[in-house]
Amino acid sequence: MTLATCLAMSSAATCFGRVASQPLPTAPQKRVVARGHLTGTRELQQVVTWRTSDAAHLAIESSGRNPRTLWQADEPFPAVDINSVQVVDLDGDSIPEVLGLWWRGASPGAVLRVFHWNRSSQSFAELPIRDGDADKLGIHAYRLRGSTGHQRIVVYRKASVADGEFEVRGSEIVRVGGGVGVTTQGESGIEGQAVISPVRPGPIRQGESDTAPFQTTLMISRASDGAEVARLETGSDGRFRVALPPGTYKVGPPTGTGRRLPRAGEEIVTVGPGRFAHVTINFDSGMR
């Protein structure tokens, strides 16, 4: 038996015939969760999410009459939903990150996934979370705190109990509060903090600190030949951490920037097998 299905379009009616035992497939319903200049271009884009029978999807599309997919992330697990999606510039590079909670089936909590625009590949990439329990976060909510471009992610396993704070540092997300990061056995490198002083002119009163964390760019080079091996941005608290093989390195501000102040010298750091060497980079603000 054939059923006639009529769809009204503007002032006209168009009718389609189909067999009752062969229903027409329906396209997945997409939900637009954000719009804006998401990839550093003048083109407007939109973030959309949708579900199919065996997966959840998040994509960035061009905005317009005939949108095209610029990038897409999928979860091949029969995910319940993707929610709490936010588009925000966490690290101050003027291109926002895309955050969201991905709920996997009957799991008691969600996985926080953060996607970051990679300038070299001209595409979004997922930032790994540097935390011993990253794959089992099982969180129920998150919030952002701090000012634009210097925001941290606070995650919650329970409604009112913060489980930790995370921050974008270079090409990864690291725990900066609420717990101690776990070092993989055998891994080595350099961790530390950049600080600046003086932070105010004139004499310092008793009990006041004249030093503050400093967010800046640092370069790491081999002490033997001066070859650059890493360049990184410290966090808003001045802290940094980078994995490196054992050896002796120089850590300091990049050379050839032409900037006189703030200034800092290089520190020599020796990295041993299976250990992270600690260093503090002291910047002189020039304030007197």
N, C-alpha and C positions, 0 to 999 in steps of 0.2 A: 504494500500500500504506500502511496506517495503522499507526503504531507507538504503543504505549501506554507512557506515561512515568509512573511512580508516584513521588510525593514523600511521604515520611513526615512528618507534622506531629503532634507530641506522640505520643499513643498511637494515632491514627487514620491511615489512608492515603487520600490523595486522588489519583485517576487522571485524566490528561489525554490526549486523543487528538490527533494531529497528522499531517500528511502529511510524509513524509520529505523531499521536495524543497522544503519551506517551513519551515525551522527557526525556532523561536521566537526573537525578538530577546532578547539578554541586556543587562541594565542595566549601565552602567559601574561597576566596583568602586571605591567611595570609600574613602579611607584617612584616618582621623582622626589628625591630627598634634599637636593641642593642644586643651585645654579650659580654660575659665575665664571670668572677667568681662571680656570683651574690649572692650566699648563703654561702659564707665562706668556700667552699670546693674546691678541685682541679678540679672538674668537670666543663667543660664549659657549660654555659647555654645561652639561647637567649630569648629576650623579643619579643613577637609577638602580633599584633593587627589584628582584622578582624571584619566584620559586617555581620549580618544576617538580615532577613526581619523585626525582631522585637527587636533587641538588638545589643549592641556593646560589644566587648569582648577584654580583655587583659590577656595574660597568659605568664608564664615563663616555658619554655620547656628545657629538656636536649638537647644538641646539638649533632647531629650524624645522622647516616643513618635512624634509627628508633626512632625518638624523642618521649619522653613521657612528659606528662604535670605534672609539679611539683606543680603548683598553678595557679589559674585562678580567675579573677574578671569580673563581668558582670554588665551591665546596662540594665535592662529589659524594659526600655523606648525605643521607636524607635529612638535611637540616630543617629545623622547625622554622627558623626565621633569621633575618638580619635586621637588627634594630639599633637604636641609639647611635645612628650615623651622624657624624659631625665632620665638617670641612673647615679646618683651621690651620693657620701657619704656626706650627709649634716652635720652629727653630730660627725664624727671622730671615729666611731666604726669599721672601715675597711670593713663594709658591706654596699653597696650602697642602697639608697632609689630609688624607681621608681615613677616618677612624670609624670602627663599628664593632658591635658585639655579634658574634656568629654562634648561634645556638645549635648544638648538634643533637638531634633526636631527643631522647629522654634524659640527656645529661643534666645534672643538678645545677650546672652553671654554664656560662658562655666563654668563648675564647675571644680575647681582644685582638683584632688585626689592624695594623696601621700600614698604610701605603703612602709612599713618598715618591715625588717626581725625580727621576734620574736624568740629569742633563745630558750625560754622555750617550745614553741609549735612547733618549727622547721618549721615555715611557715610564709608567709607574712601576714600582717594585715594592714588594713587601719588606718592611724593616724587621729583622730578627730581634727578638726580645732577649736581652742578656740577663737571664735569671735562671736559677737552678730549677724552678718549677714552671718555666714558661709554657710548656705544653699542657700543664694541668692547672692553669690559673683558675678555671671554674668560677669566674667572677659573675656577680649579679648586676653590677653597675660600675660606672666610672664617672669622674668629673675632671674638669681642667681647672688648674689654679695658676695664678701668675698673670703677667701682662702679655699683650699680643707679641708674638715672636719669641717669648721666653716662658712658655707654659709647660707645666708638668702634668702628667696623667696620674691621678689618684684612683686606685682600683679598690673595689669593695667585694669581699666574699660574703659579707653579711650586710644587712641594711644600713647599719650605722657604724660599722667597724672598718676603718681604712686598713687595707692589707699591705699597701706599699705605694711608693711614688716612683714614677719612671720618667725619663727625659730622653729626647732625641739627641744623640751625640754622633755626628758624622753619619755613618751608614748603619747604625744600630740604635736600639733603645736599651738603656741601662737603668738598673734600679739605683735610685739615689736617696731613698729613705724608706723606713719601715722594715728593714731587713738587711741581711748581709749577702752580697752577691757571691755566687759559687764559682770558683775557679776550676776549670777542667784539669784533671790530673795531667801533668806534663806540659801544660801551657805556660808560656813565659811572656814577659813584656814589660812595659813601663806604665805606671799610673802615678797620678799626682794632682797638683793644683797650681793654678796661676793666681797670684795675688798682686795687689797694687797698693802703693803707699807713697807719700802721705795722701790721705783722702780728704783732708781739709787744711786750709792755711792756718798759720799761727801755732801757738803752743798747744799741747795736748793736755787736757785735764786728767787728773788722777782717775783711773778706772775706765777711761775711754780708750778705744782701740783706734790706731791710726792706719790699720791695714784692712783691706776688704777683698773679697773674691773678685776675679777679673775675667770676664768672658772675652776671649781673644783667639787668634790663630797661632798655632805653634807648628814648628817644623822639626822633624827628627832626622838626623843624618848620621851616617857611620863615622866614627871618630877616625878611622884609619885613612879614608880617602875623601871624606866630606860629601859623599854621595847621599842625596835625599832619599829616605826610605818611607817617610810618612809625613802627611800634612793634615792637621785636624783642627776642629773647633772645640774649644772647651765648653762645658755647660755654663748655665747662668751662675752656678756656684763656683766656677773656675776649675772644676774637676775634669779630668780626662783619664782615659784608659785605652791602651792600644796593645795588641798582641804582637810580639816581635821575637825572633830567634835569639838565643844567647849571643852576647857580644857587647861591645862598648859603643855608646852612642853619645851624640851631642843633642841637647834639647834646648830650644829657644825660639824667639820670634823669627819669621822668615827674613832672609836677607834681601836687600835691594828694594824695600818698600818705599824708601825715601822719607819715611816718617821719623822724626826726631824724638817725639814724645807721644805716648809713654814709651820707655825703652827698657830693655832687659838684656842681660848677658846670657851666654850659653852655659848650661850645666852639663858636666860629663857624668854619664850614668852607665854603670856596668850591670848587665842583665845576666843572671845565672840560670842554669837549667831548672825548669819547673817552678820558677819564682817570678813575681812581679816586683821590679825595683821601684821605689817611691822617690819622687823628686818634687821640690817646690820651686816654681819659677817666679822670681820677684821682679815686678815691674816698678820703675820709678815714674811717678806721675809728673814730676817736674814742679809740683806745687810746693811753694815755700812760704 
